[in-house]
Amino acid sequence: MPEMRKDERGRELFPLVCSAADLAATLLRQYDYFTGVPDSMFRKVLPHLQPYVPMPRENHALALAFGLRLGGKRPCLLIQNSGLGLLGDALFGLHHLYKTGVVMVVTWRGELPWEEPQHHHWGAKTGEFLSVLNVKSFDLQETGLNAVAQAATYAYGKNQPAAILVHRGNVDE
């Protein structure tokens, strides 16, 4: 377990890896279109990303990313881990079937005891679920901002889905 830090309310957080502005700048160097379901962990990142199209559901964002990929774009989704449950059919029926890469930046909710109870199940199962979905993951906490380029190289070089995992506290909220 990494050395934890505390927020202004005394709650434990994972180590800070980068600022929201640095994450956004790094994403903008690799991807040219952003979509997803807004998450409070991204509230300081999203204003920096253009174009960003918010979607009501994660599978809608993934379908948009598929169309963008067919049009030659390098899309990036920003979602929280609970949204992975909606992505299975779209991942297998679109991205895996037609071999189109896509990158998802996934907030890993539910790892910390103080987080909302509905997130705890997903917190325990996120890595396992990504494996079941055949999505290669790159952990921001382990590899820093290099995870962004590694995910892009994998997704768009091998035409496979990839995820960048962001733990609570890795980016300033």
ABEGO torsion letter per residue (X at the ends): XBBBBBBAAGBBBBBBABBAAAAAAAAAAABABBBEBBBAAAAAAAAABOBBBBBABAAAAAAAAAAAAAAGBBBBBBBBAAAAAAAAAAAAAAAAAAGBBBBBBBBBBGABAABBAAAAAAAAAAAAAAAAAGBBBBBAAAAEAAAAAAAAAAAAAAGBBBBBBBBBGABBX
